[in-house]
Amino acid sequence: MVIQSSTNRSIMQMLREKKTLLTEILSADSSYILQHVQQEEIVTNRDYNNLNIPNQSDEKTVVNLLDKVMNKGDTKSYELVNLLQKPHIIKNYPRLEEIFNNHTEPSDHTFNPAPTIPIPCTDNSDLETVVTGGDEVSLYEMTSVPRGLCLIINNEIFEELSERKGSNKDAVDLANIFSRMKFRVVMCKDKTAVEIPRVLKVFSELKQLSDLQQYNAKEWVSGQFTDLKDLPKHGDAFVCCILSHGKKEGVCGTDGTVVPTIDILSPFNGTNCSILVEKPKLFFIQACRGKDVQKGVPVNKKPKVEGTDMELDTDDGQVQDYTLPLYSDYLVFMANVDQYISIRSPTSGSWFIQSLCGQLEKSCTRGKNIYEILTGVKAAVSKKKGDLRIKDAYGGYGYEVVKQSPDSRDTLTKMLIFPAETTHSS
C-alpha cells in the first residue's frame, strides 16, 4: 500500500491525531507490536524492558509505546508508520487498513481520513517532499524515476602503482545496491588524473551521449556493465563513487598523478550544475588518506570481529582538505580518517565499500536515514581487523595488525531517506 505526501503535515502529527484509534487497534495484542518495534530497532532494548511491564494493560502499553516513539522524533515515527504497513502487521491488526487505505468505516466516530504522508522505503512507493514548519527538518524529495545518477569511477590498473585487486568486486556490489535503489548506474574505468575531472564535468552537464561515450562509459544492465545507449538525466540525487589509489594531496589517476578532492566536488556545485541545486550530492571515496597504519586500542569489552583478511592491499594517499560550507547539500564519506591507509582485500573488496553496500542493503529497506546508515558503516568497519604485510627498514617483511575508521562530512540541509526496493533486481 502507498501513502502520498501532504503539505504542512508530518508523520508525528498524524500519529498524534490518530493516537486514540491506533491505541484501540494495537491494544488487541500489545505484545506483538512491542516485539516487532524492538526487532526493527525503533526502540532500544532498554525502552522495550521499560514498556513491557507485567500486569500492565494492553492499552497502557500501547499509549506508552506511541509516546516513546513520538518523543524520539520524525525518523523513528517514520519507521513506526512504515512498520505498521507491513503485510504481517496488517494481518495481525486488519483494522490498520482503516488508517492507511480508508477501505472501511472505523468504529471511532471521531476518525477523519488519515493525512497522506510519505513512508520511506515501502514497496512501489514514490515519495514526495514533506513540507514542515517550525524547527522540524523536511525530507529531500525522492520521487524521480530513476532516482538519479550513480557514477562509479573504478581505477584498477595503474601505469606504475600496484593493481587494485578487489576493486571490481566493489564496483559490482555498488552497482547492484544502487540499481536496486532505483538509481541509473554508470561506470568509467581506469582514468588518468587529466581524465577524471573531464569525466566529472561531462557527467555534471550531461549534454551529449558522445561526450560520455568518449570515456567508454558503461551502464549497469541485467547484472553486467554494457555500452551506454542513451544519455542519462539527473534526478533527485547524485551519487559518485571513486575507487582508486591516492597520495597525500588527493585521489590518484591511473598515471599516478593526484586529483585534489575539490576538483572532484566542484563540477557539481551550485554554479556549475544548477540542476542539482538543493538536491543531495553524495561522494563515497575509497582511498587512503596517508601512509600511517591505524592500530587497535584495547577496550574493556572486546568487540566482535566481523571480518578478517589475511592478505590485504592499501589505497595509499591522502584526500585533500576542503571547505564544505561553500558547497550546500553535499555529503562526502571517506574510507578512513586523515593520515591513515584504507584496507582492501584482493578477493572480497574493500572494508569500506563492502560495509557501505551491506548497510544500504539492510538499512534503506527499513527506512533508515543517511546518518544512521553512515553510523552503521563506521561501526561495521571499526570492528574489522586484519594482518597487513609490511616491509621493514631492513628490507624484510612482516605482518602488522591494522584497523580502520571511515570519516564523513556533509552540508546536507534536509533529512535524506532513500526509498529503496525491497526485492532483488536482475
C-alpha positions as CSV (number, residue, x, y, z in Angstrom):
1,M,0.0,0.0,0.0
2,V,1.2,3.5,-0.7
3,I,0.7,6.8,1.2
4,Q,1.3,10.0,-0.7
5,S,2.5,13.3,0.8
6,S,0.5,16.2,2.2
7,T,1.6,19.7,2.9
8,N,2.2,21.0,6.4
9,R,1.7,17.6,7.9
10,S,4.3,15.4,9.5
11,I,4.3,11.8,10.4
12,M,4.3,12.8,14.1
13,Q,1.3,15.0,13.6
14,M,-0.5,12.0,12.1
15,L,0.4,9.8,15.0
16,R,-0.8,12.4,17.5
17,E,-4.1,12.9,15.6
18,K,-4.7,9.1,15.2
19,K,-3.3,8.1,18.6
20,T,-6.7,7.1,20.0
21,L,-7.6,4.9,17.0
22,L,-4.1,3.4,16.9
23,T,-4.3,2.6,20.6
24,E,-7.6,0.9,20.1
25,I,-6.3,-1.2,17.2
26,L,-2.9,-2.1,18.6
27,S,-4.3,-2.9,22.1
28,A,-5.8,-6.0,20.7
29,D,-2.3,-7.5,21.0
30,S,0.2,-5.1,22.6
31,S,3.0,-7.7,23.0
32,Y,3.0,-8.4,19.2
33,I,3.6,-4.8,18.2
34,L,6.1,-4.3,21.1
35,Q,8.2,-7.2,20.0
36,H,8.3,-6.0,16.4
37,V,9.3,-2.4,17.2
38,Q,12.2,-3.9,19.2
39,Q,13.1,-6.2,16.4
40,E,13.1,-3.3,13.9
41,E,15.3,-1.2,16.4
42,I,12.6,1.5,16.6
43,V,13.0,1.3,20.4
44,T,16.1,0.2,22.3
45,N,16.3,-2.9,24.4
46,R,16.1,-0.6,27.5
47,D,13.0,1.0,26.1
48,Y,11.5,-2.4,25.5
49,N,12.1,-3.5,29.0
50,N,10.6,-0.3,30.4
51,L,7.5,-0.7,28.2
52,N,7.0,-4.4,28.8
53,I,5.7,-4.2,32.3
54,P,4.0,-7.3,33.7
55,N,0.2,-7.0,34.5
56,Q,0.1,-3.6,32.7
57,S,-3.0,-3.2,30.5
58,D,-2.6,-3.5,26.7
59,E,-3.9,0.0,26.3
60,K,-1.4,1.5,28.7
61,T,1.4,-0.4,27.0
62,V,0.4,0.9,23.5
63,V,-0.1,4.5,24.8
64,N,3.4,4.4,26.4
65,L,4.9,3.0,23.2
66,L,3.4,5.6,20.9
67,D,4.6,8.4,23.3
68,K,8.1,6.9,23.4
69,V,8.3,6.7,19.6
70,M,7.0,10.2,19.0
71,N,9.4,11.6,21.6
72,K,12.2,10.2,19.5
73,G,11.3,12.4,16.6
74,D,10.4,12.2,12.9
75,T,12.8,9.4,11.9
76,K,11.5,6.9,14.4
77,S,8.0,7.9,13.7
78,Y,8.6,7.2,10.0
79,E,9.9,3.8,10.9
80,L,6.9,3.0,13.1
81,V,4.4,4.0,10.4
82,N,6.4,2.1,7.8
83,L,6.3,-1.0,10.1
84,L,2.5,-0.6,10.6
85,Q,2.1,-1.1,6.8
86,K,4.0,-4.3,6.6
87,P,1.8,-7.3,5.5
88,H,2.4,-9.4,8.6
89,I,1.5,-6.4,10.8
90,I,-1.7,-5.7,8.8
91,K,-2.6,-9.4,9.0
92,N,-2.4,-9.3,12.8
93,Y,-4.2,-5.9,13.0
94,P,-6.6,-5.8,10.0
95,R,-8.2,-2.5,11.2
96,L,-5.0,-0.7,10.3
97,E,-6.3,-0.5,6.8
98,E,-8.9,2.0,8.2
99,I,-6.0,4.4,8.5
100,F,-3.8,3.6,5.5
101,N,-6.3,2.6,2.9
102,N,-9.6,4.0,4.1
103,H,-11.3,0.8,3.0
104,T,-13.8,0.6,5.8
105,E,-15.6,2.9,8.2
106,P,-13.8,2.9,11.6
107,S,-15.7,2.3,14.8
108,D,-14.3,5.6,16.2
109,H,-16.7,8.2,15.1
110,T,-14.1,10.9,15.6
111,F,-12.0,9.4,12.9
112,N,-11.1,11.6,9.9
113,P,-9.3,10.4,6.8
114,A,-5.6,9.9,7.5
115,P,-3.4,12.7,6.2
116,T,-1.4,11.5,3.3
117,I,2.3,11.4,4.2
118,P,5.4,9.7,2.8
119,I,6.5,6.4,4.2
120,P,10.2,5.7,3.4
121,C,11.1,2.5,1.5
122,T,7.7,0.9,1.2
123,D,7.2,-1.3,-1.8
124,N,6.4,0.5,-5.1
125,S,6.2,3.9,-3.3
126,D,7.1,7.2,-5.0
127,L,7.7,9.6,-2.2
128,E,7.2,13.3,-2.2
129,T,8.7,16.0,0.0
130,V,7.4,16.6,3.4
131,V,6.9,20.4,4.0
132,T,7.3,21.1,7.6
133,G,7.2,24.2,9.7
134,G,9.0,25.5,12.8
135,D,12.1,23.6,13.7
136,E,11.2,20.4,12.0
137,V,13.5,19.1,9.3
138,S,12.0,18.3,5.9
139,L,12.9,15.5,3.6
140,Y,14.8,15.6,0.3
141,E,12.3,14.8,-2.4
142,M,12.8,11.3,-3.8
143,T,10.1,10.9,-6.5
144,S,12.0,10.8,-9.8
145,V,12.5,7.5,-11.6
146,P,15.3,6.8,-11.9
147,R,16.1,8.5,-8.5
148,G,19.2,9.9,-10.1
149,L,22.6,9.0,-11.5
150,C,25.2,6.9,-9.7
151,L,28.6,7.4,-11.3
152,I,31.4,4.9,-10.4
153,I,35.0,5.8,-11.3
154,N,36.8,2.5,-10.9
155,N,40.6,2.7,-11.2
156,E,42.1,-0.8,-11.1
157,I,45.1,-0.9,-13.4
158,F,47.8,1.7,-13.0
159,E,50.9,2.6,-15.0
160,E,53.3,2.4,-12.1
161,L,51.3,1.8,-8.9
162,S,50.1,-1.6,-8.0
163,E,47.0,-3.2,-9.4
164,R,43.9,-2.6,-7.1
165,K,42.7,-6.2,-7.0
166,G,39.3,-6.5,-5.5
167,S,38.1,-3.1,-6.9
168,N,35.9,-4.7,-9.5
169,K,34.1,-6.6,-6.6
170,D,33.4,-3.2,-5.0
171,A,32.1,-1.7,-8.3
172,V,29.7,-4.6,-9.0
173,D,28.3,-4.5,-5.4
174,L,27.9,-0.8,-5.6
175,A,26.1,-1.1,-9.0
176,N,23.8,-3.8,-7.6
177,I,22.7,-1.9,-4.5
178,F,22.2,1.5,-6.2
179,S,20.3,0.0,-9.1
180,R,18.0,-1.6,-6.5
181,M,17.6,1.8,-5.0
182,K,16.3,2.9,-8.5
183,F,19.5,4.8,-9.5
184,R,20.8,4.6,-13.0
185,V,24.4,3.3,-12.6
186,V,27.2,4.2,-15.0
187,M,30.9,3.3,-14.6
188,C,34.1,4.7,-16.1
189,K,37.1,2.5,-15.8
190,D,40.8,3.3,-15.4
191,K,41.0,7.1,-15.9
192,T,44.1,9.3,-15.6
193,A,44.3,12.4,-13.5
194,V,43.6,14.5,-16.5
195,E,40.6,12.4,-17.5
196,I,38.9,12.2,-14.1
197,P,37.9,15.9,-13.9
198,R,36.8,15.8,-17.5
199,V,34.6,12.7,-16.8
200,L,33.1,14.5,-13.8
201,K,32.4,17.6,-15.9
202,V,30.6,15.8,-18.7
203,F,28.5,13.9,-16.2
204,S,27.6,17.1,-14.4
205,E,26.5,18.7,-17.7
206,L,25.0,15.6,-19.5
207,K,24.9,17.5,-22.8
208,Q,25.5,14.8,-25.4
209,L,25.8,11.0,-25.3
210,S,29.0,11.2,-27.4
211,D,30.7,13.1,-24.5
212,L,30.2,10.2,-22.2
213,Q,31.0,7.5,-24.8
214,Q,34.4,9.0,-25.5
215,Y,35.3,8.0,-21.9
216,N,34.0,4.5,-22.5
217,A,31.1,4.8,-20.0
218,K,29.3,1.6,-19.3
219,E,25.8,1.2,-17.8
220,W,24.8,-1.5,-15.3
221,V,22.0,-3.5,-17.0
222,S,20.8,-7.0,-16.1
223,G,23.7,-7.8,-13.9
224,Q,26.6,-6.5,-16.1
225,F,28.2,-3.4,-17.4
226,T,27.2,-2.7,-21.0
227,D,27.7,0.1,-23.6
228,L,25.7,3.2,-22.8
229,K,22.9,3.5,-25.3
230,D,21.3,6.8,-24.4
231,L,22.0,10.0,-22.5
232,P,21.3,9.7,-18.7
233,K,19.5,12.5,-16.9
234,H,19.9,13.9,-13.4
235,G,17.1,13.1,-10.9
236,D,16.5,13.9,-7.3
237,A,20.0,12.9,-6.1
238,F,23.5,12.3,-7.4
239,V,25.9,9.7,-6.2
240,C,29.6,9.4,-7.1
241,C,31.8,6.5,-6.0
242,I,35.5,6.8,-6.6
243,L,37.7,3.7,-6.2
244,S,41.4,4.4,-6.6
245,H,44.9,4.8,-5.1
246,G,45.9,8.1,-3.7
247,K,48.6,10.2,-2.2
248,K,48.8,12.9,0.4
249,E,47.3,15.5,-1.9
250,G,44.3,13.6,-3.1
251,V,43.0,10.7,-5.3
252,C,45.3,9.2,-7.9
253,G,44.6,8.8,-11.6
254,T,46.0,5.7,-13.3
255,D,49.0,7.7,-14.2
256,G,49.8,8.2,-10.5
257,T,49.1,12.0,-10.6
258,V,46.8,13.3,-7.9
259,V,43.3,14.8,-8.4
260,P,42.5,17.1,-5.4
261,T,39.2,16.5,-3.7
262,I,37.9,20.0,-4.6
263,D,38.3,19.1,-8.3
264,I,36.0,16.1,-7.7
265,L,33.3,18.1,-5.9
266,S,33.4,21.4,-7.9
267,P,31.7,20.2,-11.1
268,F,28.5,19.6,-9.2
269,N,28.3,22.8,-7.1
270,G,25.5,25.3,-7.5
271,T,27.3,27.4,-10.1
272,N,28.5,24.5,-12.4
273,C,25.5,22.2,-12.0
274,S,22.3,24.2,-11.4
275,I,20.0,21.3,-11.9
276,L,21.4,19.7,-8.7
277,V,20.8,22.8,-6.6
278,E,19.1,21.8,-3.3
279,K,19.5,18.2,-4.2
280,P,21.8,15.8,-2.3
281,K,25.2,15.1,-3.9
282,L,26.9,12.1,-2.3
283,F,30.5,11.2,-2.7
284,F,31.9,7.8,-1.5
285,I,35.7,7.7,-1.8
286,Q,37.6,4.5,-1.3
287,A,41.2,5.7,-1.0
288,C,43.8,6.0,1.7
289,R,44.4,9.3,3.4
290,G,48.0,8.9,4.4
291,K,50.7,6.2,5.0
292,D,50.1,5.5,8.7
293,V,48.7,2.2,9.9
294,Q,45.8,2.6,12.3
295,K,46.3,0.2,15.2
296,G,43.7,-1.2,17.6
297,V,43.2,0.3,21.1
298,P,42.2,-2.2,23.9
299,V,38.8,-1.8,25.4
300,N,37.2,-3.4,28.4
301,K,34.7,-5.3,26.2
302,K,36.3,-7.0,23.3
303,P,34.3,-6.2,20.1
304,K,33.1,-8.9,17.9
305,V,35.3,-9.1,14.7
306,E,33.0,-9.2,11.7
307,G,35.8,-10.0,9.2
308,T,39.4,-10.9,9.0
309,D,41.5,-10.7,5.8
310,M,45.0,-12.4,5.9
311,E,46.0,-10.9,2.5
312,L,45.4,-7.1,2.3
313,D,46.2,-4.2,0.0
314,T,46.1,-0.5,0.6
315,D,45.0,2.5,-1.4
316,D,47.8,4.8,-0.3
317,G,47.2,8.5,-0.3
318,Q,45.5,11.4,1.4
319,V,42.3,13.2,0.4
320,Q,42.9,16.9,0.3
321,D,41.1,19.1,2.8
322,Y,38.3,21.3,1.6
323,T,35.8,23.7,2.9
324,L,32.3,22.1,2.9
325,P,30.3,25.2,3.9
326,L,31.0,26.6,0.4
327,Y,29.0,23.7,-1.0
328,S,25.4,23.1,0.0
329,D,23.7,19.7,0.1
330,Y,27.0,17.7,-0.1
331,L,28.0,14.5,1.7
332,V,31.5,13.2,1.4
333,F,32.2,9.8,3.0
334,M,35.8,8.6,3.0
335,A,37.2,5.2,3.8
336,N,39.5,6.3,6.7
337,V,40.4,9.3,8.8
338,D,43.1,11.7,7.8
339,Q,46.7,10.3,7.6
340,Y,45.8,6.7,7.6
341,I,45.7,3.9,5.0
342,S,42.5,2.2,3.8
343,I,42.2,-1.6,3.5
344,R,41.1,-3.6,0.5
345,S,41.1,-7.4,0.1
346,P,42.1,-8.6,-3.3
347,T,39.3,-11.2,-3.2
348,S,36.4,-9.7,-1.3
349,G,36.8,-6.0,-1.9
350,S,37.5,-3.1,0.4
351,W,36.3,-2.9,4.0
352,F,34.7,0.5,3.4
353,I,32.7,-0.2,0.2
354,Q,31.6,-3.7,1.3
355,S,30.3,-2.3,4.6
356,L,28.6,0.6,2.8
357,C,26.8,-1.8,0.5
358,G,25.8,-4.0,3.4
359,Q,24.4,-1.1,5.4
360,L,22.5,0.2,2.4
361,E,21.1,-3.3,1.8
362,K,19.9,-3.6,5.4
363,S,19.0,-0.1,6.3
364,C,17.4,1.5,3.3
365,T,14.7,-1.1,3.0
366,R,13.8,-0.3,6.7
367,G,13.5,3.4,6.2
368,K,16.8,4.4,7.9
369,N,18.1,7.9,7.2
370,I,21.5,8.6,5.8
371,Y,23.1,9.4,9.2
372,E,22.0,6.1,10.6
373,I,23.5,4.3,7.6
374,L,26.8,6.2,7.9
375,T,27.0,5.3,11.6
376,G,26.3,1.7,10.7
377,V,29.2,1.7,8.2
378,K,31.5,3.3,10.7
379,A,30.6,0.7,13.4
380,A,31.0,-2.2,11.0
381,V,34.4,-1.1,9.7
382,S,35.7,-0.2,13.2
383,K,35.1,-3.8,14.3
384,K,37.2,-5.3,11.5
385,K,40.9,-6.1,11.8
386,G,43.4,-7.8,9.6
387,D,47.1,-8.6,9.2
388,L,48.8,-6.3,6.7
389,R,52.1,-7.3,5.1
390,I,54.6,-4.5,5.9
391,K,58.1,-4.0,4.7
392,D,60.6,-3.2,7.5
393,A,63.6,-0.9,7.5
394,Y,65.9,-3.8,6.7
395,G,64.0,-4.9,3.6
396,G,62.3,-7.8,5.2
397,Y,58.5,-8.4,5.5
398,G,56.3,-8.9,8.5
399,Y,52.6,-8.6,9.4
400,E,51.0,-5.8,11.4
401,V,47.5,-5.7,12.8
402,V,45.5,-2.9,11.2
403,K,42.2,-1.1,11.9
404,Q,40.2,1.5,10.1
405,S,37.7,4.4,10.8
406,P,35.6,5.8,8.0
407,D,35.2,9.6,8.1
408,S,32.2,11.7,6.9
409,R,31.5,15.4,6.3
410,D,28.4,16.9,5.0
411,T,26.4,20.1,4.3
412,L,23.0,18.4,3.9
413,T,20.1,20.7,4.7
414,K,17.3,18.1,4.9
415,M,16.8,14.6,6.0
416,L,17.8,12.0,3.4
417,I,16.0,8.7,3.2
418,F,16.3,6.5,0.1
419,P,13.1,4.8,-0.9
420,A,14.8,1.5,-1.8
421,E,13.3,-1.6,-3.5
422,T,12.9,-4.4,-1.1
423,T,13.4,-7.2,-3.6
424,H,16.5,-8.0,-5.7
425,S,16.5,-6.8,-9.3
426,S,18.1,-8.7,-12.1
